[in-house]
Amino acid sequence: MANINLAVIYYSSTGTNHQLASWAAEGAKAAGAEVKLLKVEELAPEAAINSNPAWKAHVESTKDVPVATLDDLVWADGIIFSVPTRFGNVPSQMKQFLDTTGGLWAQGKLVNKVVSAMSSASNLHGGQEATILSLYTTMYHWGAIIAAPGYTDPVTFASGGNPYGMSATVGQDGKIQENLRDGVIYQAKRTVSVAEWVKNGKSQ
């Protein structure tokens, strides 16, 4: 089997999607992939960050996590994205990063990347699915291959039943309400497997 390079790229303000991304990185490594855990650049003004103690604490605790670059996308055979919902869409920090990929898109360097996505919101029906589908719209333009978990394993049901990608509901205490770790690890392993199929097929 080919060695798979997998980038886990996230945006997180208070830590939920950093946790999802960390679990995804764990699952991808367990599947034998070379993994990069990366965040997109924070665009919010410092005053806004400092006004929220949880946000400020998370920014400080993850200051050593590398910021994703276009070179990371070229390097990756597979990519897992994790973002909170912003009115049913991706946060501006992730959108800004995606909007810089036009040059790679024009050169065909994003074609056949295997991608998967996860999301979170503070309500059970707070836009998680819409956010994932909004992100996948960009991936369709890339010519990427979506590796959604679907209902390919019972763990999807145990993790909330979202076939588009694992999604978290975050309570007022800041904690994830679902038992998501196993589902996220499965989604990451599935993404690595699909990336292996694509990469091996291309090399034959």
Beta strands, then each sheet from edge to edge (+ up, - down):
strand 1: 5-10
strand 2: 34-39
strand 3: 78-84
strand 4: 114-121
strand 5: 145-146
strand 6: 167-169
sheet 1: 2+ 1+ 3+ 4+ 5+
sheet 2: 2+ 1+ 3+ 4+ 6+
end
